[in-house]
């Protein structure tokens, strides 16, 4: 299945400034692994100890994968969109 992964601005440095990357995959995890295979420098920004970093949120067609039954192992369909959304902290108290 051909999946489009949206790359957030802070990570585009590691994807040759690509805003979107097309990956052939059958699950969200395979899509992310394919992205890392294509752009290895992304790995440290997305994963820690083999798991997605806590501050990295992944959406499949606007659905947060944390709330899907199969989470990162959710199957994707041709044309699906995966978005990497880094958590943002800060502000005034």
N, C-alpha and C positions, 0 to 999 in steps of 0.2 A: 504494500500500500504506500502511496506517495503522501507524505505528511509534510506540512509546512511548519517550521519552528520559528516563532518570532523571537528575535534576540533583543534584549533591553539595551538601551544606550550604553550603560557602563561596561557591558561585555562585548560590544561590537569591535573593540580593539583586537580581540582574540579571534574574530571571524572575518578578518580583512574588511571591516566596516560594513558587513552585510547585515541588513535589517531583518532579512528572512532567509532561511536555509531550507532547501528541500531534502528530505531524507526518506529512503525506502525502509519501512518498518511495519511490524504487525502489532506492536504494543508501544505504550508510552516509553517504557524502559529501553526498548530497542531503538526508538527514535533518539533518545538522549545519548545512548551509547554510540549510535551512528554519528551524531553531532560531534561527540568527543573524538571519535576516530578521525573525522575530517579536520577538526580543530583541537588537537591535544592539549593546548595551553588552557583550554576552558575547564579541564578536569578539576584542577585545584580550586576553582571558583564555584563549582557546582557540587562537588563531592568531598567528603571527609571520612576516612576510614571505610570506604566503600559504600557509604550511604549519602543520600542527598543532604546537603547542609541544612540546618534548621531554618535559616533565613531565606532559603530558596523555595519559592512557591511555584508549582507547575499547574497550569490549567490546560484542559482538553476541551476545546470548543466552549470556552467560558465557564467550564465546571472545574472547581478546585479538585484535583485528584485525591486529596486527603479525605474527601467525603464520598468518593466512588467506592463501590464494593471491592474492586481489585486494585485500587490505588495505582501505584506505578506500573503494575502488570495489566492495566486496563487495555483491552484491544482497541486498535484504531482502524478507521475506515479510510479508503482512498479519499483524499481531499480534506481530511481533518486538519485542524489547526492546533498546535501546541504552543503555549506561551510560557516563557520563563519570566517570572515576576520576583525580583529581589525585594525582600522586606525593607521598609524604610523606617528608621527610628529617629527620634529627635523631637524638637519643638520646645516651646517654653512651658514652664510650669506655672 
